[in-house]
Amino acid sequence: MDRLFLRKTSLVDYPSKVAAVLFFAGCNLRCPWCQNRELVLPDLLVGRTDLLSIDEVECYLVKRRSVLGGVVLSGGEPTLRADLGRIVKRLKALGFPVKLDTNGMNPGLLEGLFSQEETRPDYIALDLKLPPKRYGELSVRGLSEGSVDTQGEAGEALKESAALIRSSGIAHEFRSLALPEAYLKPEEICAMAAMVDDAPWYFRVFRAGNCLNPLWNTLEAPDPKAAAALARKACEADKRGIGA
């Protein structure tokens, strides 16, 4: 889908900046807890009248240049767009710093973006959802075949993207969701910690509502103390260099 959803103003999506957020439809993962159903399954956007073309987005941004300090590219998954580099280039040419939110499933496209100054994002947020060896549970390929990704391709893509981001010299952060312990155990955090560096690693607590898999709407949010313990475990594992 070429048309995009625009959140005109955000104070929380780009660190220290007032930003507009541009949401791309489509995703190559199927996280059951995802609360952006309409962006993961673009057919649900058919008939929406609030979607914009990139030209319309650009016109709005120019008008708000004095207020906005940056633009966030989110989703869905932005790296599914083959023309993402062109979009980044256009936004940067307007004078806007660009933040990219990604699930890390397309390291080849990331490498291409990083290779040219005019397409390099100014900030990156990489989602770490599960240990790499479990990413086949979320991949579209594995789901469409009725089995997990037995070759571990999704997990390897994640690790490659994390390595590219760490070595890019671009400011970045890592983000994770504190899921119910029955689904993500504290000891599994160690494998995720192997992919991070000294950049911030933020944890947000899962809460039910509009989940891609309706069964997840019946689950209770983890206890805040358990979520805090998960974050401490991540910090300890990172400092000790523990990983898989």
Secondary structure, 3 states (H helix, E strand, C coil): CCCEEEEEEECCCCCCCCEEEEEECCCCECCCCCCCHHHHCHHHHCCCCCEECHHHHHHHHHHCCCCCCEEEEEECCHHHCCCHHHHHHHHHHCCCCEEEEECCCCHHHHHHHHCCHHHCCCEEEEECCCCHHHHHHCEHHHHHCCCCCCCCHHHHHHHHHHHHHHHCCCEEEEEEEECCCCCCCHHHHHHHHCCCCCCCEEEEECCCCCCCCHHHHHCCCCCHHHHHHHHHHHHHHHHHCCCC
